[in-house]
Amino acid sequence: MSSSSNYASSAETLDLRYEAVKCERGVRAAIRVTESEKPSKGRLMSTQEETQSENRKNKAKSSQVPSVKAHWDAKSNEIFIKLCVEQVKVGHRPGTHLDRVGWENVITTFKTMTGKAYQRIQMKNHWDVLKKDWLLWNNLLRGETGLGRDTLAGAISASDEWWTKKLERYPNAAKFRRMPLQFSEALDILFLDAAITGE
């Protein structure tokens, strides 16, 4: 480890400059300067623990970053929902999301069925997107009676006035004007129990 220091002293002023340089092993050092009546020898402190902590944080961040961007086409979405429903039915959703075993089962089977190796964070993000859409769809229909359905597309058949009112309250619901929520029955299995219990 190399360093350089400049020391200037007078009765009132103490100026100590220390340039810390990383040694070959990546260990950094620092000098703590304290005011005292006695002349100080200084104290050299290793910040190796700090460096190791930063390395662990960086490693954790890099392992969480997905290597492949998830693309959820209609078939992948259908498979994902079906696999999640299976895990909910066998008891792997203790709260609002699948547990560790449930996610591992979905990830493994999804990869086998689609050839796509998505990570847990990507699966969880898609779960959350599906839940938002499910909540939005149910908020549109909550308390409504007498609404029809388009026989071809399955979309909600309602007046422009009704849609204007709903879109003011739920702007993201515009996507449901032409097409219904896909796989709504399966999504009920995923989210209804958790929504009822308030989780």
C-alpha positions as CSV (number, residue, x, y, z in Angstrom):
1,M,0.0,0.0,0.0
2,S,1.4,3.4,-0.9
3,S,0.4,6.7,0.6
4,S,1.5,10.3,0.7
5,S,1.0,12.7,3.4
6,N,1.6,16.4,4.0
7,Y,1.9,17.6,7.6
8,A,1.9,21.2,8.6
9,S,1.6,22.3,12.1
10,S,1.4,25.6,14.0
11,A,0.0,26.5,17.4
12,E,-3.5,26.8,16.0
13,T,-3.5,24.8,12.7
14,L,-3.1,21.1,12.0
15,D,-3.3,20.1,8.4
16,L,-2.9,16.4,7.6
17,R,-3.6,15.0,4.2
18,Y,-3.6,11.4,3.4
19,E,-4.1,9.8,0.0
20,A,-5.4,6.3,0.4
21,V,-4.6,3.9,-2.4
22,K,-5.9,0.4,-2.9
23,C,-3.3,-2.3,-2.5
24,E,-3.1,-5.4,-4.6
25,R,-5.7,-7.2,-2.5
26,G,-8.3,-4.5,-2.8
27,V,-8.0,-3.4,0.8
28,R,-8.4,0.2,1.5
29,A,-7.0,2.0,4.5
30,A,-7.9,5.3,6.1
31,I,-6.3,7.4,8.9
32,R,-8.5,8.7,11.6
33,V,-7.4,12.1,12.9
34,T,-8.6,13.3,16.3
35,E,-8.0,16.5,18.0
36,S,-6.0,16.1,21.2
37,E,-3.6,18.1,23.4
38,K,-1.0,15.4,22.9
39,P,0.7,14.8,19.7
40,S,-1.0,11.9,17.9
41,K,0.7,9.0,16.3
42,G,-2.4,8.5,14.2
43,R,-4.2,5.2,13.8
44,L,-4.4,3.2,10.6
45,M,-7.7,1.4,10.2
46,S,-8.5,-1.2,7.6
47,T,-11.8,-0.8,5.8
48,Q,-11.6,-4.3,4.4
49,E,-15.0,-5.2,5.9
50,E,-16.5,-2.3,4.0
51,T,-15.0,-3.5,0.7
52,Q,-16.2,-7.0,1.3
53,S,-19.7,-5.7,2.1
54,E,-19.8,-3.6,-1.1
55,N,-18.7,-6.7,-3.1
56,R,-21.5,-8.8,-1.6
57,K,-24.0,-6.1,-2.5
58,N,-22.8,-5.8,-6.0
59,K,-22.8,-9.6,-6.5
60,A,-26.4,-9.7,-5.1
61,K,-27.5,-7.0,-7.5
62,S,-25.9,-8.6,-10.5
63,S,-27.6,-12.0,-9.7
64,Q,-31.0,-10.4,-9.5
65,V,-30.7,-8.7,-12.9
66,P,-32.4,-10.9,-15.4
67,S,-30.2,-12.0,-18.3
68,V,-33.1,-12.2,-20.7
69,K,-36.0,-9.8,-21.1
70,A,-39.3,-11.6,-20.5
71,H,-41.6,-11.6,-23.4
72,W,-45.2,-12.6,-22.5
73,D,-47.0,-13.7,-25.7
74,A,-50.5,-15.2,-25.5
75,K,-49.2,-18.8,-25.2
76,S,-46.6,-18.0,-22.6
77,N,-49.2,-16.1,-20.6
78,E,-51.7,-18.9,-20.7
79,I,-49.1,-21.5,-19.6
80,F,-47.9,-19.2,-16.8
81,I,-51.4,-18.8,-15.5
82,K,-52.2,-22.5,-15.7
83,L,-49.0,-23.4,-13.8
84,C,-49.7,-20.8,-11.1
85,V,-53.3,-22.1,-10.7
86,E,-51.9,-25.6,-10.2
87,Q,-49.6,-24.4,-7.5
88,V,-52.4,-22.5,-5.7
89,K,-54.6,-25.6,-5.8
90,V,-51.9,-27.7,-4.1
91,G,-51.4,-25.0,-1.4
92,H,-48.3,-23.1,-2.5
93,R,-49.8,-19.6,-2.1
94,P,-49.8,-18.9,1.7
95,G,-50.4,-15.2,1.2
96,T,-50.5,-13.0,-1.9
97,H,-47.8,-14.8,-3.9
98,L,-46.6,-18.3,-4.4
99,D,-44.1,-19.6,-1.8
100,R,-40.5,-20.7,-2.7
101,V,-41.5,-24.2,-3.7
102,G,-44.4,-22.9,-5.8
103,W,-42.2,-20.5,-7.7
104,E,-39.5,-23.2,-8.3
105,N,-42.2,-25.5,-9.7
106,V,-43.6,-22.8,-12.0
107,I,-40.1,-21.8,-13.2
108,T,-39.0,-25.3,-13.9
109,T,-42.2,-26.5,-15.7
110,F,-42.5,-23.2,-17.6
111,K,-39.0,-23.6,-18.9
112,T,-39.7,-27.2,-20.0
113,M,-43.0,-26.2,-21.7
114,T,-41.8,-23.0,-23.4
115,G,-38.0,-23.2,-23.5
116,K,-37.9,-19.8,-21.8
117,A,-35.7,-19.6,-18.7
118,Y,-37.3,-16.7,-16.8
119,Q,-36.1,-15.8,-13.3
120,R,-38.4,-15.6,-10.3
121,I,-38.4,-11.8,-10.3
122,Q,-39.7,-11.8,-13.9
123,M,-42.4,-14.3,-12.9
124,K,-43.4,-12.3,-9.9
125,N,-43.5,-9.1,-11.9
126,H,-45.8,-10.8,-14.4
127,W,-48.0,-12.1,-11.5
128,D,-48.3,-8.5,-10.2
129,V,-49.3,-7.2,-13.7
130,L,-51.9,-9.9,-14.0
131,K,-53.2,-9.0,-10.5
132,K,-53.5,-5.3,-11.4
133,D,-55.5,-6.1,-14.6
134,W,-57.7,-8.5,-12.6
135,L,-58.4,-5.8,-10.0
136,L,-59.1,-3.2,-12.7
137,W,-61.5,-5.6,-14.4
138,N,-63.3,-6.4,-11.2
139,N,-63.5,-2.7,-10.3
140,L,-65.2,-2.0,-13.6
141,L,-67.9,-4.6,-13.0
142,R,-68.3,-4.1,-9.3
143,G,-71.9,-3.2,-8.5
144,E,-73.0,-3.1,-12.1
145,T,-76.1,-4.8,-13.3
146,G,-77.6,-5.1,-16.7
147,L,-74.3,-4.9,-18.6
148,G,-74.2,-6.9,-21.8
149,R,-71.3,-8.7,-23.5
150,D,-70.2,-8.5,-27.1
151,T,-70.9,-12.0,-28.4
152,L,-67.9,-11.9,-30.8
153,A,-65.2,-10.4,-28.6
154,G,-66.6,-10.9,-25.1
155,A,-66.0,-7.2,-24.2
156,I,-68.3,-5.3,-22.0
157,S,-71.2,-3.9,-24.0
158,A,-72.2,-0.5,-22.4
159,S,-73.1,3.0,-23.5
160,D,-70.5,5.6,-24.2
161,E,-71.7,7.5,-21.2
162,W,-71.0,4.5,-18.9
163,W,-67.5,4.1,-20.4
164,T,-66.7,7.8,-20.1
165,K,-67.7,7.7,-16.4
166,K,-65.6,4.5,-15.8
167,L,-62.6,5.8,-17.7
168,E,-62.5,9.0,-15.6
169,R,-62.2,6.8,-12.5
170,Y,-60.1,4.0,-14.1
171,P,-58.1,5.5,-17.0
172,N,-56.1,2.2,-17.5
173,A,-59.4,0.3,-18.2
174,A,-59.6,1.6,-21.8
175,K,-58.0,-1.7,-22.9
176,F,-61.1,-3.6,-21.7
177,R,-63.4,-1.6,-24.0
178,R,-62.7,-3.8,-27.0
179,M,-61.6,-7.0,-25.3
180,P,-62.4,-8.7,-22.0
181,L,-59.9,-9.8,-19.4
182,Q,-58.3,-13.0,-20.7
183,F,-58.5,-16.1,-18.4
184,S,-60.7,-14.3,-15.9
185,E,-61.8,-17.5,-14.2
186,A,-58.2,-18.7,-13.7
187,L,-57.2,-15.3,-12.4
188,D,-60.1,-15.5,-9.9
189,I,-58.5,-18.7,-8.5
190,L,-55.2,-16.9,-8.2
191,F,-56.3,-13.7,-6.6
192,L,-59.9,-13.9,-5.3
193,D,-59.1,-15.6,-1.9
194,A,-56.2,-13.2,-1.2
195,A,-58.4,-10.2,-2.1
196,I,-61.2,-11.3,0.2
197,T,-58.9,-11.8,3.1
198,G,-57.4,-8.4,2.5
199,E,-53.9,-9.6,1.7
